[in-house]
Structures are given as structure tokens and as C-alpha cells.
Amino acid sequence: MNFFFWLYQWQLKGYRCDRMRLYIQALSQRELLILWMVGNRKRPKFTVKMVGIMLTSILLICLPLLFIPKFTYLWAIIASFVVVVLAPFCVSISVGLWAIPSSMVERILLYLAGVKRAKLKNLIVIGVTGSYGKTSTKEAIADVLSEKYKVLRTPKSANGEIGVALHAIRSLHSSYEIYVVEMGAYYRGVIRSVAKAMKPSIGVLTGINEQHLGLFGNYENITKAKLELMQALPKDGVAIINWADQGVRSVRDQIPVRTVTYESKQVSENVNAAVCVARELGMTEDEISRGVQRVVPMSQHMQFINCPDGLTIIDDTYNSNSTGFLAALLALAQLDVDTRVVVTTGIYELGEQSQTINARLYEESINVTENLFMVEPLHALFYPTATVVTDSDILVSQIHQCSGSIAVLFEGRSRINNEAIELLRLHTKP
């Protein structure tokens, strides 16, 4: 039903008009009409906010039905049509109506989190931001520091104002010595607000690229957003920056505090940032060495999976961006196999740069393999020789038709990718 589909889409886009606008602009007229009238089987997660928006939407949809003079089959047909047509409008209006109270709740929660943090005078807060690698770097830092200190970290990818505020209010208390906070944003000002509340003394910048360019409007705004953490550090604070990233190197002179550099070109090297942080906090080399042994590779990020029939999967579906895509292609190219396969969604939310960046990724992909599959029809134009597949069973069947030893890179989050990975893990080649 289209009603639940549009609830799902708004939730997926964080109830943000700019993200929804980019999504709709990427649709063809035919695709938009189908999704508007029919939707698909995707359903939202029923949070308190979602239930409120859903009930408000139902109320708005039902209002026109009150003007039906009396029930007849003709009026029933007309009413059904009205419900289908109005559903996406009413959901959108409901999201707008809930925006003001949601923003007020967000401000209150962030204020309360700031008050709680201010009471913990001895707490050391470490902020982690960047266009990519935030979560894995945060986890590596927390794992290494746990060798000596009692450490709290923000969970999973909770890196916005509400996510950080709620976690601090619920979990932060005086027994913790260090709080490692991931800070992300889709627009300028978010990281500044979180940093103002949490007052970090160490900031880690993992990288700057075109991720979410369509939301920020231009590359300069992305840069300014990431630098908000560095500019919020105290005068005696320290910025730990990834010198392997060109975007980071270009903003070095804009960082107002002392900087320490590390190099990380792939997820497995994010522990280098953790080592720098540990040294800044006075850990010995033996403590750091033991701490590094604590680092647990993140299952959500790029991982290698060996299937029963000898097929190798590179799962890079957690959070696709251009830098990660290129790193995954390099990993695929280095594998000693007969056949390489790339399955991708393309990169989302790049705005006017969508064609340029995806075209570059396409060229890099076909340099590695001719076996290229696209599971996001919206991006098929950018990957002209890719085979468009919208069914996981068909995708798995085509992969199994490849000869010799096979390695498959799955790039980008999608239902088809997730289903195909599970099918390949559980079933052998016929």
C-alpha cells in the first residue's frame, strides 16, 4: 500500500525534506507515478514519532470522506481513489506538522545532555567525525582505550543530535573516564550543536569527500560541517587527522588547535587513529599494544566471506561512499581469482555531482571487471554496460554462471544485496 511506503520513505530519509526532494528528483515520471499510487511492500519501524505521524496522516486522509453525502458503490470507488491519491500528500503534511514539536524535543534533549556532561568535570570526551570511517574509528578508539580506562561509546551509528543526547542522558555517569562520541551531519550546525553540549577535548577527522553532496549543496559546506568539531575544541585541545585523505590535508590550515596526523586508507588501518589518541592520553606502548589486540573488526563494514563452494564475497553494503567504493574495488582487484564481479547500488545523494562521481566509479569498476550488475535502476544510466537486476534469485543465478573461482563485491545497502549475500552464503553453486 502506498500509505505505508511513503511513511517508510520519510522515516528512511530522516523526515528531512531535502533528502526526500533528492529521492523524488531521481525518479522518472513513470517510477514516481507507480510509487505514488501503489508503493511497494516496504514498511516503517513503529517508533513513537512514526505512530504520531501515521495517526495524523490517517486523520487528514479521512477528513475529505466526511463530505460524502451517503454511501453508495460509486462513492465507495471515489473514496478509495481519493485515499490513494491523498495518502502521500497527507503523510508529507503530517511530517511537516510534527517537525516543530520534534525540533523542540531535540533542543531540550541536547540541553539536558549538556547539563549532565557539564557535571562530569573529569570526563574526557573524544569526538569523531568525517565523511567516512567514523563508526569503525570510534570503535577502534574505544577498544584500545579500554585497556586502561573505563570507556563509554555512542552506539552503532547514533551520531546526530537526538541519538547522542539520548545516549548521554541514559548511559553516561561518573564512573566513566572517557566518552567516545561519533558526530555526523547532513547539514551545517549539527556537529557544532553536539560538540557544544559534549565539550570534547580531542577531535578525530577521518576524511572528507563528496558524501551527501546533494544535501550540503556544495563541497565547501561539507568541509565547513566537518571542521565544526575541530573549531569547538578548547585552546589546549588536539585534532587528530587522517593525513592519507586529500580532503583533510587541504583544510589543515583551518584547524585552530594542535594537530597530530595518522594515515588510514582502509577500514583495517583506522586503528592508527586509536593509537594516536592513546598516546595523547599517556598510555604506554605496552598498554597500546594490548589495547590494539582488543580491537574487534566491525561486522557492518567491508568484510570478506568465504562461501561453501569456494566463492568469495566482499560485503561493503553498510554505508557506501566514493572513497569506500574505490577501496573495495582495490581489494577485489588484488584477489587471486578467475572471475571478479561487482554488484552495486551506485552512490546516493550526490546532487548535481551524481553523474560525475558515479561515472568515475563506473570507469574504475570496468577496469577491474566486465561483470558489473546494477541493483538500483535509478543509477543505471551512470553504469551503461551494467546488467540491471531487481531480483536476488536472478542475481545469484547469474553470478553462479561465471566460470572458475569467483569473487563478488557487493557495494551499497539494498534489500537485493542483502538477500543475495545470504543466498550465496547458504547455497553452493549448482
Secondary structure, 3 states (H helix, E strand, C coil): CHHHHHHHHHHHCCCCHHHHHHHHHCCCHHHHHHHHHCCCCCCCCCCHHHHHHHHHHHHHHHHHHHHCCCCCHHHHHHHHHHHHHHHHHHHHHHHHHHHHHHHHHHHHHHHHHHHHHHHCCCCEEEEEECCCCHHHHHHHHHHHHCCCCCEEECCCCCCCHHHHHHHHHHHCCCCCCEEEEECCCCCCCHHHHHHHHHCCCEEEECCCCCCCHHHHCCHHHHHHHHHHHHHCCCCCCEEEEECCCHHHHHCHHHCCCEEEEECCCCHHHCHHHHHHHHHHCCCCHHHHHHHHHHCCCCCCCCEEEECCCCCEEEEECCCCCHHHHHHHHHHHHCCCCCEEEEEECCCCCCHHHHHHHHHHHHHHHHHHCCEEEECCHHHHHHCCCCEECCCHHHHHHHHHCCCCCEEEEEECCCHHHHHHHHHHHHCCCC
